[in-house]
Amino acid sequence: MTLAISGEKSGVGKTTVTLALLSFLSYKGYRVHSFKVGPDYIDPMFHSAITNYPCRNLDPVLTSNDYVRSCFAKGILGADYGLVEGVMGLFDGKAGDKGFGSTAHVAKLLGLPVILTLDCSKVGASVAAIVYGFRSFDPKVNIVGLVLNKVGSSRHLEILQDALAELNVPILGVIQRDDNINIPSRHLGLIPFGEISKINTIVNELAAIAQKCFDWEKLLPLLRVSYGDCSDTLRLSWKEKLIPVGNHPRIAVAYDAAFNFYYQDNLDIWEDLGAEIVKWSPLHDSGLPNDIDGMYFGGGFPEVFASDLTANQSAIKSVLAAVRKGIPTLAECGGLMYLSEAIVDFEGGYWEMVGVLPTTAVMGKKLILGYRHAIAMGDNLLLKGGDSLVGHEFHRSYLTNYITKEIRDSSEFQPLFSIEEGKNTPSYEGWGLSNVYASYIHFHFGGNLSMAKGFLTKISSI
């Protein structure tokens, strides 16, 4: 059995609860494998850093129900305990899609019991009505216990316990208001694990909170992995589709503090298809690795490290030369920003970048967030013209120049996608050359294996 940690809404402390559980179990020496519902990148970094195992995203919107089942079956293999961190509120999923992609959806899909995390800072006896509503809303969701977060005092706890007694839902954890740990955040959420100077202290404090605040006698049986639900057939159903493509191409993956938004499964799928992943740092390395056949720049925080990226001119020149040489190049979100002419940061600082794309990325106040259904307007490095991609956007930057008719007519650049947005006319997104794919949209190969194969096929044809 494996638990899903959910919340009544965003911001109630489910990430703190999850990290505390992972910290304590890892401190005890157990093999703990974790998962994150939805398209999040930063929370999985914390999971992996604490457990020393990859954290995998479970997102049926970006992939499919079948892929989520297969991914979970593969990812839980070898673990003593397992944990799934939910997204937003328990029943919050893709907008207008009746909870599809929610924590509740994934929990039912995988047959997982659910713990509901409650922010009790401004509630007393009414907490019982909240829990009653969550249990009644969908009886197929198996809520097996509660974590009461931000409890103000022993008297406050008594009020909460008395109100909940008749519901017969076990209280598996109580976190006092003073016990909360504040992990630093910025414009896209938590600051990534590797950038926090006192992270070891925070992890130790989380483990101490978990030891003190949770009912481990009841929790451990719920967290312990049972392999009866993870058959080899399910685990191998995806693997059977991964027939190697090309002659072991080497893909340079930008990976450092500026670029670290990657789905673990994307890199694994490429490796299963025969590629070699070679990580390098545009911040610190003088240039690209030797003998590469392709490049991949994921998302991240290039705006935070823009001055350092600009200062590393040898890396910039190396990337520009590789693009001009025809090396197939994928760039998502932060990667797109790096390939642009410049980044303008929140303070108005102007920092020159690689200059492949005739546009500048400017940091703004508006958060652009959500799933996107995109149709390829022509053949590109991942898709054939007319193929579709379900992806996700998450950024605060905008471009000073998007592909217009004049740019299409006067250059080789073409927009990658047409995006349907409700009843509005289609918008166009992305920059494409014969060997460049640059887009704000994050993709997951689990949703369309042909994208992974398409890139490797393109590499092998050069």
Secondary structure as UniProt FT lines:
FT   STRAND          3..7
FT   TURN            10..11
FT   HELIX           14..27
FT   TURN            28..29
FT   STRAND          32..37
FT   HELIX           42..51
FT   STRAND          56..58
FT   TURN            60..62
FT   HELIX           65..75
FT   TURN            76..78
FT   STRAND          81..85
FT   TURN            90..91
FT   TURN            95..96
FT   TURN            98..101
FT   HELIX           103..110
FT   STRAND          114..119
FT   TURN            121..122
FT   TURN            125..126
FT   HELIX           127..137
FT   TURN            139..140
FT   STRAND          143..151
FT   HELIX           154..164
FT   HELIX           165..167
FT   STRAND          171..176
FT   HELIX           177..179
FT   STRAND          185..186
FT   TURN            187..188
FT   STRAND          189..190
FT   HELIX           193..195
FT   TURN            197..198
FT   HELIX           199..213
FT   HELIX           216..223
FT   HELIX           227..229
FT   HELIX           232..239
FT   TURN            240..241
FT   STRAND          250..254
FT   STRAND          259..261
FT   HELIX           264..272
FT   TURN            273..274
FT   STRAND          276..280
FT   TURN            282..284
FT   TURN            290..291
FT   STRAND          294..297
FT   STRAND          299..300
FT   TURN            302..305
FT   HELIX           306..311
FT   HELIX           313..325
FT   STRAND          329..332
FT   HELIX           334..339
FT   STRAND          340..344
FT   TURN            346..347
FT   STRAND          350..352
FT   STRAND          357..376
FT   TURN            385..386
FT   STRAND          388..399
FT   HELIX           405..410
FT   STRAND          417..419
FT   TURN            422..423
FT   STRAND          427..429
FT   STRAND          431..433
FT   TURN            434..435
FT   STRAND          436..439
FT   HELIX           445..447
FT   HELIX           449..461
//
